Each structure stands twice: as C-alpha cells, then as structure tokens.
Amino acid sequence: MDAVRTLVLLTAVCLSADLLVGPAVARAADPIEGVWTPAGHPETTVDVTATSTTSFQGVLHGAQVCQPGAEGSVVWQITGAGGSYTGMYQWRSAPPECAPLYDDTATWSIAGATLQVCTTSPTGSERFCTDYSKLPTTSPGCVRAGASLTTARKGLKRARTLLERARKAGGRKRIVRAKRRARVAKRKVARAREHRREACATA
C-alpha cells in the first residue's frame, strides 16, 4: 500500500511540474544561420550554426581548392542576433594553402539574402568588406543535396586519413591506391557541391 501511495504521489508531482513548465518551445532560427557563399567564389561556402541563443560559428568548406587542413575549420566566431553581429574573423591565405594568418574583430550585417562581413585588411590599412549570398535550404531537393554533400565530405575525410596512414606506413602501391581514392573522393565532393548549388538555387 505504501508503495502504491508513493507512486501516486510521484505521478502527481510530475504532472504538476509539466503543467507549470509547459511544453518546450523550439528556438526560431536566427537570420545568420545557414549556408553562405562569398561573391565571386562559388566554390567556397561558410556554414553558420548556433552554439547558443546569441552565439554562432562559421565553418569553412572548399575542399576542391584548399589543402586538407582547411576543410571544416571554424573561421567565424559570432555574437549577436536579428541581423547585426560582432565577433572574430579568421584571415586565411589564398588557395590552395588556405592557411590561417591571424584573427581579427569583424562585423556581420544582413540585408535581405545578403550578408556583409567587414574586417580590417591584412595590411591593416583599411576596412575590408565582403558580401555573401545565402543558399536556400528549405526545399526537399536542397535538403537532399546538402545531405549528399555531407556524405561526400565525410568520404573525402576518410580517404585523406587513409592516405596519411599509407604515407606513414610506406609502400609505393599502397600510397598510389590511397592517392587514387582521395582523388575520387575529391571529385565526388566537387560534384556534390555543384549539385547542391543548383538544387538550392532553384528552391
């Protein structure tokens, strides 16, 4: 009887807590969240995702033009909301190295589907601004293309890991096979990126 009474009391407490707290409300996406591509460089994208309610990070993708280490690097650290932001911008060298140079403060502002990022130029002599266009990501075709690109990127990462292992282990045939797999994986990423661009542009 005591066990039944305890169970009833616990159930009542849980129901009361649910009524007081209410159902969880999904957070609305901030305008900066999404996939952005810089003007004049469609081969490169920065994927911005939320790390908290008012904090975001931008991840660089551009596997077919940059060295392996650049793919998937965090190049933006952003704070703000509603279209106006500040934070850290990581300058990188030109392809194919895309090596980190230094971090600088920056501002991000959104007008329509355009994101303008402004920071100090590498020479430190002037303010430098770049416009980014947002790729639509809501249509089923665009979502599927994005998933295919993610899979291709994972395949490229695995191929490059195998290539590094082959180089450490030695053996010409093994290295040649690993290089061939990496080239194939790289082409798959390029095709998947172009497919996503076409699918999202017509969304």
C-alpha positions in Angstrom: 0.0 0.0 0.0 2.8 2.4 0.9 4.5 1.7 -2.5 1.2 2.4 -4.4 0.7 5.6 -2.4 4.3 6.7 -3.2 3.8 6.0 -6.9 0.6 8.1 -7.0 2.3 11.0 -5.2 5.3 10.9 -7.6 2.9 10.8 -10.6 1.0 13.8 -9.3 4.3 15.7 -8.7 5.4 15.0 -12.3 2.1 16.1 -13.8 2.2 19.3 -11.7 5.7 20.1 -13.0 4.6 19.6 -16.6 1.7 22.0 -16.1 3.9 24.6 -14.5 6.7 24.3 -17.0 4.7 23.7 -20.1 5.8 22.2 -23.4 9.3 23.0 -24.7 9.2 25.7 -27.3 11.5 25.3 -30.3 14.0 28.1 -30.8 13.4 30.1 -34.0 16.5 30.1 -36.3 18.4 33.4 -36.4 18.8 35.0 -39.9 22.6 34.3 -39.9 22.1 30.6 -39.6 22.6 28.8 -42.9 25.0 28.3 -45.8 26.7 31.4 -47.2 28.9 31.7 -50.3 31.1 34.8 -50.9 30.7 36.9 -54.1 33.0 35.7 -56.8 33.9 32.5 -55.1 31.1 30.0 -55.5 33.5 27.1 -54.8 33.6 28.2 -51.1 30.9 28.2 -48.5 30.7 29.0 -44.8 28.1 27.0 -42.9 26.8 29.0 -39.9 25.2 27.2 -37.0 24.2 28.3 -33.5 26.2 27.4 -30.4 23.8 29.2 -28.1 20.9 31.6 -28.4 23.1 34.5 -29.4 26.4 32.8 -30.4 27.2 31.2 -33.7 30.2 29.7 -35.6 31.0 29.6 -39.3 32.7 26.5 -40.7 34.7 26.8 -43.9 34.1 24.4 -46.8 36.0 24.4 -50.1 37.7 21.1 -50.4 38.4 21.2 -54.1 40.5 24.4 -53.7 42.1 24.2 -50.3 44.5 21.9 -48.6 43.0 19.2 -46.3 43.6 21.0 -43.1 41.4 24.0 -44.1 38.2 21.9 -44.8 35.9 22.1 -41.9 37.8 24.8 -40.0 36.0 27.3 -37.8 36.7 30.7 -39.4 33.9 32.8 -37.8 33.0 33.2 -34.1 29.9 35.4 -33.9 27.8 37.0 -31.2 24.6 38.9 -31.8 21.0 38.4 -33.1 18.5 39.7 -35.6 20.8 40.7 -38.4 23.6 42.6 -36.5 26.6 40.8 -35.1 30.2 41.2 -34.0 33.0 38.7 -33.4 36.1 37.0 -34.6 37.1 36.6 -38.3 40.0 34.4 -39.3 42.0 35.6 -42.2 43.5 32.8 -44.4 46.0 32.7 -47.2 44.9 32.2 -50.8 44.2 28.7 -52.2 45.5 26.1 -52.3 47.1 26.6 -48.8 44.2 28.4 -47.1 46.4 28.6 -44.1 45.4 30.6 -41.0 47.1 34.0 -40.9 45.6 35.8 -37.9 42.3 36.6 -36.2 40.7 40.0 -36.3 37.5 41.6 -35.0 34.7 41.8 -37.5 31.1 42.9 -38.0 28.3 40.9 -39.8 25.1 42.6 -41.1 22.3 41.1 -43.0 20.1 42.9 -45.6 17.6 40.5 -47.3 19.6 37.5 -48.6 22.9 39.3 -48.4 25.4 39.1 -45.5 28.1 41.8 -45.4 31.2 40.9 -43.4 33.6 43.7 -42.6 37.0 43.5 -41.0 40.5 45.1 -41.3 42.5 44.1 -44.4 45.7 42.0 -43.8 47.8 45.1 -44.3 45.9 46.9 -41.5 45.4 50.0 -43.7 41.7 49.9 -44.5 38.4 48.3 -43.7 37.6 45.4 -45.9 34.1 44.2 -46.6 32.8 41.1 -48.5 29.2 40.3 -49.5 27.9 36.7 -49.1 24.8 35.2 -50.6 22.6 32.8 -48.7 21.8 29.5 -50.2 18.2 28.4 -49.7 18.0 25.2 -47.7 14.3 24.5 -47.2 13.2 22.7 -50.4 13.3 18.8 -50.3 15.8 18.8 -53.2 18.1 21.2 -51.5 18.0 19.3 -48.2 18.8 16.0 -50.0 21.6 17.7 -51.9 23.0 19.0 -48.7 22.9 15.5 -47.1 24.7 14.1 -50.2 27.4 16.8 -49.8 27.8 15.9 -46.1 28.3 12.3 -47.0 30.8 13.1 -49.8 32.8 15.3 -47.4 32.9 12.5 -44.8 34.2 10.2 -47.6 36.9 12.7 -48.5 38.0 13.0 -44.9 38.2 9.2 -44.6 40.2 9.0 -47.8 42.7 11.6 -46.6 43.1 9.9 -43.3 43.9 6.6 -45.2 46.4 8.5 -47.4 48.2 9.9 -44.3 48.3 6.4 -42.8 49.7 5.0 -46.1 52.4 7.6 -46.2 53.5 6.8 -42.7 53.4 3.1 -43.2 55.3 3.3 -46.6 54.9 1.1 -49.6 54.5 2.6 -53.1 51.5 0.6 -54.2 49.6 1.3 -51.0 50.3 5.0 -51.3 49.2 5.1 -55.0 45.9 3.3 -54.2 45.3 5.8 -51.3 46.0 8.8 -53.6 43.6 7.4 -56.2 40.8 7.0 -53.6 41.5 10.6 -52.4 41.2 12.0 -55.9 38.0 10.1 -56.5 36.6 11.4 -53.2 37.6 14.9 -54.0 35.8 14.8 -57.3 32.7 13.5 -55.6 32.8 16.4 -53.2 33.1 18.9 -56.1 30.1 17.2 -57.9 28.0 17.1 -54.8 28.8 20.8 -54.1 27.8 21.8 -57.6 24.6 19.7 -57.3 23.7 21.4 -54.0 24.3 24.8 -55.5 22.0 24.0 -58.4 19.3 22.4 -56.2 19.3 25.2 -53.7 19.4 28.0 -56.3 16.1 26.7 -57.8 14.5 26.2 -54.4 
